[in-house]
Amino acid sequence: MKLFDVYPLFDINIVRGKGCHVWDAKGEEYLDLYGGHAVISIGHAHPHYVEAIAKQVATLGFYSNSVINKLQQDVADRLGAISGYDDYQLFLINSGAEANENALKLASFHTGRTRVVSFAKAFHGRTSLAVEVTDNPKIIAPINDNGHVTYLPLNDTEAMKAELAKGDVCAVIIEGIQGVGGIQVPTDEFMQALRRACDDYGTVLILDEIQSGYGRSGKFFAHQYAGIRPDMITVAKGIGNGFPMGGVLISTKFKPVYGQLGTTFGGNHLACAAAIAVLDVMKEEGLVENAAKVGAYLLEELKGFPAIKEVRGRGLMIGLEFAEPIKELRSRLLFEQKVFTGVSGTNVIRLLPPLCLSMSEADDFLSRLHKVIG
Ligand SMILES: Cc1ncc(COP(=O)(O)O)c(C=O)c1O
């Protein structure tokens, strides 16, 4: 059987990882400034994480959500404490799209409404509602195009207020920092105005922190720079350091109803063991603080490269916009300098390294970048 060929691939077979480095099948070492698309939070093959998963799978890998799974509460307790959302409720699923799907569904159950506001360049996943609120017509199939969504320009407070004032908007969904859209940061003032308008017009505010959350921005959640509290927060990617997992943090204004949401695999024992290990390592090693420190250093240094048109981001979520397309530059970084980076559109390089990136690894990256762009 052939694989369904939907991914343009680099001709590199990554077989091993450690910290912020990965190795290919030929033994070549690469510096990982991509984190497998913002997924690797605590670093590749962290010994505590490896041990926790190995122990759990040898004990019990899976049982269903029809019995008590104490590990789910252990995840919730740790996540509540580290994020400052101890008073919220946690629903666990398997991916980012699924997290947004459930958040939108819950918002609609709660308000009885069907309209959603999303933003230009937004990316929220590829399942039915998640893709409908994603601003990319190329990946919205006719079956997903159901007219629920109005896209507004990011940071346009007047347009946002006018739309919400219509009084029929179920939810606003917004990324803490837009990732796929090219590391676009919503202003704190816009986030605060959005919170107020959602309160004024009975609209649910959903913060998609799937890429920008879990410490990546230098705070646990990127929206915490604006000092607001959303009604729901969606998480995935870094939550399991590569183990597929997602979650929705839900404020107490939403009352759970038996059977209204559900999943076979979500919150299973193995996933919870991974998530607990991630949160323990994040706390133990101060990885949110590390992302803030190393990210601030990188942002400052990168601003000194004349070849880069604009440097955007917070913490270890950094976008480098160039005047020219970056395809060749990214290839040279990968094949000549052995550095993995991400991309956004045609002109933006995205840096999403593991949150344990050290200052010396940051310097190593800067000197490899220097060799390519001077
Ligand atoms: C902001 C954001 N939301 C949602 C998703 C979808 O997550 P998943 O691929 O786990 O479904 C992504 C994935 O890149 C994302 O960056």
PDBQT file of the ligand as one rigid body, heavy atoms in Angstrom, charges set to zero:
ROOT
HETATM    1  C1  LIG A 401      -3.065  27.549  16.510  1.00  0.00    +0.000 C 
HETATM    2  C2  LIG A 401      -3.362  26.141  16.091  1.00  0.00    +0.000 A 
HETATM    3  N1  LIG A 401      -4.586  25.640  16.326  1.00  0.00    +0.000 NA
HETATM    4  C3  LIG A 401      -4.906  24.380  15.982  1.00  0.00    +0.000 A 
HETATM    5  C4  LIG A 401      -3.999  23.550  15.368  1.00  0.00    +0.000 A 
HETATM    6  C5  LIG A 401      -4.392  22.154  14.991  1.00  0.00    +0.000 C 
HETATM    7  O1  LIG A 401      -3.771  21.223  15.810  1.00  0.00    +0.000 OA
HETATM    8  P1  LIG A 401      -3.710  19.682  15.371  1.00  0.00    +0.000 P 
HETATM    9  O2  LIG A 401      -2.832  19.599  14.168  1.00  0.00    +0.000 OA
HETATM   10  O3  LIG A 401      -3.146  18.987  16.589  1.00  0.00    +0.000 OA
HETATM   11  O4  LIG A 401      -5.109  19.256  15.076  1.00  0.00    +0.000 OA
HETATM   12  C6  LIG A 401      -2.711  24.034  15.105  1.00  0.00    +0.000 A 
HETATM   13  C7  LIG A 401      -1.720  23.188  14.415  1.00  0.00    +0.000 C 
HETATM   14  O5  LIG A 401      -0.750  23.637  13.839  1.00  0.00    +0.000 OA
HETATM   15  C8  LIG A 401      -2.397  25.364  15.468  1.00  0.00    +0.000 A 
HETATM   16  O6  LIG A 401      -1.182  25.880  15.211  1.00  0.00    +0.000 OA
ENDROOT
TORSDOF 0
